[in-house]
Amino acid sequence: MTSDGLVDFLRKQVRAPIERNARAIVRDLNHDAKAIERFQLDRVHLDELINELEEGQLEDVDKRLRELSEPLSAGAKAMKQALGKVRDFAEGAQLFATVVGLVARIVALA
């Protein structure tokens, strides 16, 4: 996966399903203010990471992507599956946080 491929992947496979289900996720977090805040911060953090990748400020992204693309893809797939089940929106939020964490590692290590 290239850095352009990562941006496309993050937009279509990570951000899009989360945005489509954001209200349901927040509702499923059962008014847990801390969990809702973490979820909202993860959304903002993902946008910031995508912006960094788009601006091309990272020199060694391709190497890091090769190292982490498998867990990143697996995390996004698990997140999408969890979002497909109405009762598992809270689990989807947790998986989303994991995916955002992996992307942050890619960006930080590059």
C-alpha positions in Angstrom: 0.0 0.0 0.0 1.3 3.5 -0.9 0.7 6.7 1.0 -2.0 7.6 -1.6 -3.5 4.2 -1.2 -3.6 4.6 2.5 -5.4 8.0 2.3 -8.0 6.4 -0.1 -8.3 3.4 2.2 -8.7 5.6 5.3 -11.4 7.7 3.6 -13.4 4.8 2.1 -12.9 1.9 4.5 -12.4 3.7 7.9 -13.8 7.2 7.9 -16.9 6.7 5.7 -18.5 3.8 7.7 -17.8 5.6 10.9 -19.4 8.8 9.7 -22.4 6.9 8.4 -22.9 5.4 11.8 -21.7 8.1 14.1 -25.1 8.9 15.7 -25.8 5.2 16.3 -22.3 4.7 17.8 -22.8 7.7 20.2 -26.2 6.4 21.1 -24.9 2.9 21.8 -22.2 4.2 24.1 -25.1 4.7 26.5 -24.3 8.3 27.6 -20.9 7.3 28.8 -19.3 10.8 28.5 -15.7 9.6 28.6 -16.3 6.9 25.9 -18.2 9.5 23.7 -15.4 12.0 24.1 -12.7 9.3 23.2 -14.7 8.4 20.1 -15.1 12.1 19.0 -11.4 12.7 19.6 -10.5 9.6 17.5 -12.6 11.0 14.7 -10.7 14.3 14.9 -7.4 12.5 15.2 -8.1 10.5 12.1 -8.9 13.6 10.1 -5.6 15.2 11.3 -3.7 12.0 10.2 -5.3 12.0 6.8 -4.4 15.7 6.4 -0.8 15.0 7.3 -0.7 12.1 4.7 -2.3 14.3 2.1 0.2 17.1 2.6 3.0 14.6 1.9 5.1 15.7 4.9 6.1 12.1 5.6 9.2 10.7 3.9 9.2 7.0 5.0 5.5 6.2 4.9 5.8 3.3 2.4 8.2 1.3 4.7 5.9 1.7 7.7 2.8 0.8 5.6 4.4 -2.5 4.6 5.0 -3.2 8.3 1.6 -2.3 9.5 -0.8 -2.7 6.5 -2.0 -6.2 7.5 -3.1 -5.2 11.0 -4.5 -2.0 9.7 -6.6 -3.8 7.1 -7.7 -6.4 9.6 -8.8 -3.8 12.1 -10.8 -1.9 9.4 -12.5 -5.1 8.3 -13.4 -6.0 11.9 -14.7 -2.4 12.5 -16.9 -2.6 9.4 -18.2 -6.0 10.5 -19.0 -4.7 14.0 -20.8 -1.7 12.5 -22.9 -4.0 10.5 -24.5 -5.3 13.7 -26.7 -2.8 15.4 -25.9 -4.1 18.9 -22.2 -3.8 18.3 -21.7 -0.1 17.6 -19.8 0.3 20.9 -17.5 -2.4 19.8 -17.1 -0.6 16.4 -16.0 2.5 18.3 -13.3 0.5 20.1 -12.1 -1.0 16.9 -12.1 2.4 15.3 -9.8 3.6 18.1 -7.5 0.7 17.3 -7.4 1.5 13.6 -6.7 5.2 14.4 -3.9 4.1 16.7 -2.3 2.1 14.0 -2.5 5.0 11.6 -1.0 7.2 14.2 1.9 4.8 14.6 2.5 4.8 10.8 2.6 8.6 10.8 4.7 8.9 13.9 7.3 6.4 12.9 7.7 7.8 9.3 
